[in-house]
């Protein structure tokens, strides 16, 4: 993959939100899929969308892309409220939900040419550039029916970028990519954000979202359980993580099990990994001292992102 095309730098701290969704709701046959979801996507930022299967992510993405009309709520892009009878208001927004689809009997280049022709003259000259960007220049004249899943994902990104959108919405874009392809795609997404675009990234890969995104929205049962910065998410939990090395780790672990409010694990790196509140840790350390177990090292660490995610998605849904 090549470097994403450059754009003038955007001072994101002062920029207004590229997209603001407020209280979006959607139900199918009486079943609520999305329940009052609100989020803001800012220019120059990668925003992660997380949630377990059935949380409403795909329905939300379809509403943001104009593929599904919400039953309630508003969607504002660049200060303009989008209306169902004004589909051109979605210009500047592009992306895909689930696996990108193409004409299998046409080549990669021809598929993009058709999209560019539909979009207008501005996109017509971008086909070769976009294929190069996603690393498919050598497959430009290959029919899509022979593409692997990873190659289709690359072509999907090229299709989404053909119109040079301000807002990019991507659903599991690294699915099917090998490690080198994932690395290259991450570089492209970061470059797109640095150029001033907004990128919404829906993914089940928590490490990917943690590495790339400054903001996240987490859904559970169709509702938002958290939407905001990753740093703020870490700060709001009362629990912390400590790495402890004791004179007798086996005995230290058995004592920790008696403290029901602490979660203790034995990482492969050795010692103990302890999650819990400060007061609970203090009581545990006193018990170790009374039991003649010496604490040789105690280091405070951040609670890991997976634990935060599970806390949010395994508890009853509540709007943040």
MOTAQUI-V971407 format. One record per run of one state. SS is the DSSP state (A for helix, B for strand, O for the rest). FROM is the first residue (numbers start at 1). LEN is the number of residues. If there is no record, write none. Layout:
BEGIN
ss->(SS/SS)
from->(FROM/FROM)
len->(LEN/LEN)
END
This chain:
BEGIN
ss->(O/B/O/B/O/B/O/A/O/B/O/B/O/A/O/B/O/B/A/O/A/O/A/O/A/O/B/A/O/A/O/B/O/A/O/B/O/A/O/B/O/B/A/O/B/O/A/O/B/O/B/O/A/O/B/O/A/O)
from->(1/17/29/31/43/46/52/57/65/72/78/80/82/87/91/93/97/107/108/120/121/125/127/134/137/140/143/144/147/149/162/167/172/179/195/198/203/206/213/215/221/223/230/237/240/247/249/258/263/266/272/277/278/291/295/302/305/314)
len->(16/12/2/12/3/6/5/8/7/6/2/2/5/4/2/4/10/1/12/1/4/2/7/3/3/3/1/3/2/13/5/5/7/16/3/5/3/7/2/6/2/7/7/3/7/2/9/5/3/6/5/1/13/4/7/3/9/7)
END
